[in-house]
Amino acid sequence: MNFFSIKIDPLTGEEYYEVNLRGRLILNNPLLNKGSCFTEEERMSLELDGLLRAGVSTLEQEVERTLEQYRRKPDDLERYIFLQGVLDRDETLFYRLLYENLEEMVPIVYTPTVGQACLMLSHIMRRYRGLYVTPQDIGNIDKILESGSRAAVYLIVVTDGERILGLGDLGSDGMGIPIGKVNLYVGAGGLHPAGCLPVTLDVGTNNPRLLDDPVYQGYRHRRLEGREYDEFIERFVLGVKRVFPHALLQWEDFAKHKAFMLMQRYRERILSFNDDIQGTGSTALAALMTAMRIKKSRLKDQRFVIVGLGQAGSGIAFHIRAQLRDDGLTDAEIRQRIFALDAPGLVMDDWPGLEPQMRLFAQPRAAIDGWKLRSPEAVGIEDVVRNAGATVLIGVTAQPKLFDANILGLLAANDSRPVIMALSNPTSKSECSPEDVFRATGGRGLLATGSPFPPMVTPGSDFRVSQANNMFIFPGVGLGALVSQASKVTDRMFLAASRALSRMVSPDMEARGQLLPEAGVIREVAFQVALAVAKEARDSGLGRMVSDDRFENLIRRAQWLPRYYPYRPGPIGG
């Protein structure tokens, strides 16, 4: 059902919403509710008389009032709950509040606080948002998508809740992640909330804590697996293609083996990408591009050690590899520069059961001939950093303090300005802290983390910490793919996104050791990334054939600024 449509007055040129609801139905619709900001004319024409207090506010006054309430909350989880309440009551107010306070609120609506919220979602949820699809109702997927969502969906963020951040299987409590990603698509990227849909594929959980929790609200069965799982996903994707044929589908927080399978299976069949793999890799590559300018060096002169070859680690390795190939290196030369470790140690090509994404980065035994090892049974991080002459150390393991003083010290001995990326979320899972890096490198290290850390300001030093947050990439990639009407999202689009993001770091920021821009300019970052993606889609024959200037205009117009439109009554019921 269409609750409203955007119209333009042919006489005055005024843009307005034609609203097909009346009275309390408007106040109970978060896309339409304006609270005290309904004008006197709107209150009369839309049957709101007597339902609101007499005072008429501006959006600016509502933001000020709500921000005051937000800052009175005692802790981050309570701030998260409060903001979700605002979102469920008045989406325009929520997104204006987020838009004007991104640096303050992104850590609340997304990492790290969203992880804490997901752990408790069944206990703190007050209103359902998005769609939940279970094995029992997958046969009605078209009806669910048509009746349970918004009329013109062009973005879907979907999870099955099996690998939420570094927290594991949270079942349908993982819905906090798609909701948070939609918040960033709108607040950071500028997509209109009416076109964005969070979805959880609730196929059960193997988490005994949830199955034993009487308050847990999800599908109380062990996880669907194997052929039944594959068929479930296929029916979901086909439903999306039928109901929303032009929508972008973003896969989010699936288990490792499923994530790679889904990304490869559907990337040619539907406009889609996996943010945990491709978004993380693109963000990390952008930070490395900036680091090379600071170091006055080249990527091909580095030795990369990547610890943790799951989705994030593999995505980073893929993107480094893609850029090195673009720089002219052969596969053999690339293998000599990227050293990947997983649970048993350095990934070797004679490992039994080597996972498909590991094969590109597996080292032959001959590569470690002559290495001095602590133990011949497994080649650990310390062995690789020392023997490979590592200059870049990347961690995506969710193992706190994994990069100890000894390992960081070895890295600092290899390079005058080593690059350390401790990317695990939330903050408690970070492989090292800024203090650890500062002490081990004498303040010379270039650091990016997955969760936000404050800068270390000491006498004579201003040690900057860059947050490698995927929000710098995925909103712009999605926006660019949609505006360009791309038929698919390619690896070259993510390379273009990385370059655009890195260019947003100014020389002054580089002088302070910053690898990525600040969150406060995220709208402009999203614009530049979207423009780069749209141009790449066009140039590769996958998107609209329009000029650069035209793309700039289309993307600017597509970036919605949260504001209250004037309302006029339309036919009741649409």
C-alpha positions, -999 to +999 in steps of 0.1 A: +000+000+000+012+035-008+008+056+023+022+087+005+036+099-028+060+128-035+043+154-058+053+188-073+027+216-075+025+226-112+018+262-103+043+269-075+068+242-080+065+232-043+075+196-035+051+180-011+038+146+002+003+136-009-007+116+022-033+088+020-038+083+058-056+104+084-055+110+121-037+086+144-027+064+114-004+092+104+010+097+139+017+059+141+035+058+108+072+067+115+078+077+079+050+103+080+048+114+117+061+150+123+050+152+160+047+188+171+059+200+137+026+196+119+013+230+108-021+242+117-032+238+081-020+201+081-037+194+115-071+205+100-068+188+066-054+155+079-078+151+109-051+157+135-071+182+155-071+173+192-044+147+188-015+171+193-006+198+218-012+233+206+024+244+201+039+241+166+076+234+165+103+235+139+125+205+131+155+224+146+136+227+179+127+190+178+163+181+172+175+203+201+149+188+224+156+152+214+194+157+217+190+170+252+170+139+261+196+116+244+225+131+263+208+125+296+209+087+291+232+070+315+251+046+292+255+037+255+230+009+255+203+032+269+213+057+242+209+030+216+174+021+229+164+057+230+175+063+194+157+032+182+126+046+199+130+079+180+134+059+148+102+040+154+083+072+162+096+097+136+122+087+110+128+122+097+137+134+132+159+104+138+179+108+106+182+146+110+196+140+145+220+113+132+230+135+102+239+164+124+257+143+150+273+115+130+306+113+149+288+112+182+261+088+172+276+063+147+293+044+176+258+041+192+237+031+162+265+008+148+298-005+161+306-009+189+272-005+207+252-024+182+270-055+192+259-051+228+224-044+216+223-076+195+234-097+225+203-085+243+179-077+214+150-100+225+152-083+259+153-047+247+132-047+215+101-026+217+089-025+181+095-047+152+113-032+122+120-048+088+111-083+078+117-117+094+115-148+071+115-183+085+115-218+069+078-220+078+068-190+057+094-190+028+066-203+006+049-170+009+080-149+002+063-128-025+034-119-002+057-111+027+078-088+006+048-071-010+026-067+022+052-064+049+074-038+034+074-003+018+061+003-017+093+011-036+122-008-021+156-003-038+179-014-010+178-046+010+203-054+038+199-091+048+215-114+074+209-148+088+224-139+121+250-166+121+282-145+125+273-112+141+304-090+143+329-110+165+300-123+186+290-154+167+255-169+162+228-146+175+199-159+155+172-134+148+187-111+175+212-103+147+185-080+132+203-051+149+230-053+121+207-048+090+189-020+109+222-004+117+234-007+082+202+009+068+207+037+094+241+044+078+228+041+042+204+068+050+224+090+075+257+087+057+249+078+021+217+098+018+193+072+005+157+078+014+145+056+042+113+047+024+134+027-001+154+008+024+145-026+040+163-046+067+157-084+065+166-113+088+164-148+074+155-165+107+166-201+099+172-210+136+202-208+159+227-232+173+234-209+203+223-228+234+220-195+253+193-183+230+175-216+227+173-218+265+163-182+269+125-180+275+125-144+262+142-152+229+118-142+201+134-161+172+127-194+154+134-220+181+151-247+160+186-257+151+199-239+121+188-250+087+218-264+068+229-280+036+205-284+006+175-271+026+194-239+034+205-234-002+169-239-014+157-214+012+182-188+000+173-194-036+136-189-029+143-157-011+165-143-039+140-152-065+113-135-045+134-103-043+139-104-081+102-107-087+089-082-063+118-056-063+137-063-096+158-032-094+169-035-058+204-038-045+209-068-021+236-065+005+247-097+023+256-091+059+272-112+087+267-147+073+291-175+084+323-176+064+316-206+042+281-194+034+292-158+028+317-167+000+293-192-015+264-166-016+286-138-029+299-160-058+266-177-066+245-145-069+269-117-079+261-123-116+224-130-110+213-100-089+227-066-081+245-076-048+276-076-028+289-088+006+300-059+028+320-081+052+342-092+024+342-065-003+333-035+019+360-043+045+386-050+018+379-018+000+381+003+032+413-013+043+428-008+008+419+029+009+438+033+042+468+015+027+468+038-003+469+068+021+497+051+041+518+048+010+516+085+004+526+092+040+555+068+037+564+080+002+564+043-008+545+019-030+522-010-022+545-034-042+574-025-019+555-037+012+553-071+029+517-077+042+509-100+071+472-107+074+461-126+105+427-142+102+416-154+067+379-153+072+355-129+054+372-097+064+408-110+061+401-126+027+384-095+015+414-074+024+438-099+008+417-099-024+417-062-026+455-059-020+460-086-046+437-068-071+456-035-067+490-052-070+478-069-102+467-035-114+503-023-106+517-050-130+528-077-106+524-114-115+506-139-093+539-153-082+552-119-072+520-111-053+523-143-033+558-132-022+543-101-007+511-113+010+515-137+040+482-149+054+477-167+087+447-186+101+442-206+132+470-232+126+495-205+115+509-194+081+486-207+054+505-234+034+495-250+001+499-285+015+473-280+042+445-307+041+411-292+035+424-259+023+394-235+019+388-221-016+395-184-006+428-195+010+443-210-021+453-178-037+474-169-007+488-203+004+526-204+005+546-233-008+569-250+017+599-237-003+589-201+006+600-207+042+632-226+035+659-210+056+634-193+080+643-194+117+612-207+134+602-210+171+586-243+163+587-264+131+551-276+138+534-242+130+546-209+116+532-182+139+528-145+137+561-137+152+579-161+128+563-144+098+568-108+109+605-115+115+614-137+085+592-120+059+603-086+068+567-075+074+559-038+070+521-040+073+503-061+100+466-066+097+444-084+123+408-096+118+407-123+145+385-110+173+414-120+196+422-091+220+458-082+225+470-107+199+496-081+187+518-079+218+548-057+224+572-082+210+554-086+176+548-048+173+585-043+182+596-066+154+574-048+130+588-015+140+624-028+135+615-038+099+601-003+089+605+032+101+567+038+096+550+004+100+513+001+093+491-016+119+454-024+113+437-039+143+403-043+127+383-066+150+350-053+165+338-044+190+365-024+209+370-052+234+381-076+206+408-053+191+441-070+185+460-041+201+453-006+215+467+027+203+488+028+235+504-005+225+513+008+190+525+041+203+549+025+228+562-001+204+568+022+175+578+054+193+547+071+179+558+064+143+533+037+136+503+043+113+472+028+129+437+020+118+412+002+141+378-014+135+362+004+164+366+040+174+395+050+197+403+086+208+435+102+196+465+099+219+476+134+227+508+135+247+535+162+251+551+167+217+529+141+200+494+139+185+491+102+176+460+098+154+439+066+152+419+061+120+387+041+122+385+017+092+347+017+093+329+002+063+305+031+064+331+050+043+325+025+014+293+006+014+268+036+013+286+052-016+290+019-035+253+012-031+243+047-041+266+047-071+254+013-083+217+024-080+221+058-096+241+043-125+216+015-128+245-010-129+236-046-137+261-059-112+287-048-086+323-056-097+357-058-081+368-028-102+340-007-087+354-014-053+389-005-064+375+028-077+358+033-044+390+028-025+408+053-046+380+079-042+380+073-004+418+077-001+417+109-020+395+124+007+424+124+031+440+159+028+478+166+031+472+181+065+456+150+077+483+129+062+509+150+082+491+139+113+492+102+103+455+099+095+447+071+070+410+079+065+388+110+068+367+119+098+331+107+101+319+143+100+324+144+062+308+111+055+281+126+032+308+140+009+327+107+011+296+088+000+291+113-029+327+109-041+326+071-037+292+069-055+306+091-084+336+068-088+315+037-088+290+052-113+317+062-136+333+027-134+300+011-141+295+033-172+331+028-184+329-010-181+296-011-200+275-021-170+257+012-163+241+043-178+260+061-205+258+096-191+284+123-186+304+129-154+286+162-148+252+144-152+263+118-127+273+144-103+239+161-105+220+128-102+239+117-072+236+150-054+198+149-061+196+113-048+211+122-014+181+129+007+184+156+034+162+148+063+135+175+064+098+177+069+080+181+036+046+199+035+017+175+035-015+176+015-044+151+018-047+124-009-073+097-014-077+077+018-062+042+014-041+052-016 
